[in-house]
Amino acid sequence: MSSALLVMDVQRAVVDIVDDGSGYLPRLRRAIDGARAADIPVIYVVIALRPGFPEVGPRNRALTAVARAGLHVEGDPGTEIHPDVAPRPGEVVVTKRRASAFSGSDLDVVLRAHGIDSLVLTGIATSAVVL
């Protein structure tokens, strides 16, 4: 059995909106450091939509709202992983085009390639990504 820690949606724009000063980022940093110390892979998942939002259909209300607000555009500084929990060189960063970490990404391919069958999930806006 092989495990991985998924760090999902901990991007600058999301942290700026959601973090209430509760100390989440330092706690997440400790979890990441603990996983690394235990040789558990840390895999990051981010949402990034292409300029012009070609992957957002009119029936997808959640992503339409994101597009209207101009959020999560590929290359925008807000889509970067927060520097307090940034990946090390060589750690995998999966880009998703939907709320789900699996739909519209290659996360499944990465997990299967590394024989990972057990996940520890973490993130700052996990209601959609965990579901």
Residue pairs with C-beta under 8 A, 6 or more apart in sequence:
1 117
1 118
2 114
2 115
2 116
2 117
2 118
3 40
3 41
3 116
3 118
3 119
3 120
4 40
4 41
4 42
4 43
4 111
4 114
4 116
4 118
4 119
4 120
5 31
5 32
5 35
5 40
5 41
5 42
5 43
5 119
5 120
5 122
6 43
6 44
6 45
6 101
6 119
6 120
6 121
6 122
6 123
7 28
7 32
7 42
7 43
7 44
7 45
7 81
7 85
7 122
7 123
8 44
8 45
8 46
8 101
8 121
8 122
8 123
8 126
8 129
8 130
9 45
9 46
9 47
9 123
9 124
9 125
9 126
9 129
10 25
10 28
10 44
10 81
10 82
10 85
10 123
10 124
11 46
11 47
11 72
11 78
11 79
11 80
11 81
11 82
12 77
12 78
12 79
12 80
12 81
12 82
13 71
13 72
13 76
13 78
13 79
14 124
14 125
15 25
15 82
15 124
16 78
18 124
18 125
19 25
19 124
24 124
25 82
25 84
25 85
26 84
28 84
28 85
28 122
29 84
29 85
31 120
31 122
32 42
32 85
35 41
35 42
35 120
36 42
36 88
40 120
41 91
41 92
41 114
41 116
42 87
42 88
42 91
43 91
43 92
43 93
43 94
43 107
43 110
43 111
44 81
44 87
44 91
44 92
44 93
44 94
45 93
45 94
45 96
45 101
45 105
45 107
45 123
45 129
46 79
46 81
46 93
46 94
46 95
46 96
47 72
47 79
47 95
47 96
47 97
47 98
47 99
48 72
48 73
48 74
48 75
48 79
48 95
48 96
48 97
49 55
49 56
49 63
49 66
49 67
49 72
49 73
49 74
49 97
50 73
50 74
50 97
51 73
51 74
51 75
53 63
53 67
55 63
55 97
55 98
55 104
56 63
56 64
56 66
56 67
57 63
57 64
58 64
62 99
62 128
63 98
63 99
66 72
71 78
72 78
72 79
73 79
74 95
81 87
81 93
87 93
92 110
94 101
94 105
94 106
94 107
94 110
95 105
96 103
96 104
96 105
96 107
96 129
97 104
97 105
98 104
98 105
99 128
99 129
99 131
100 128
100 129
100 131
101 107
101 129
102 108
110 116
111 117
111 119
121 130
123 129
123 130
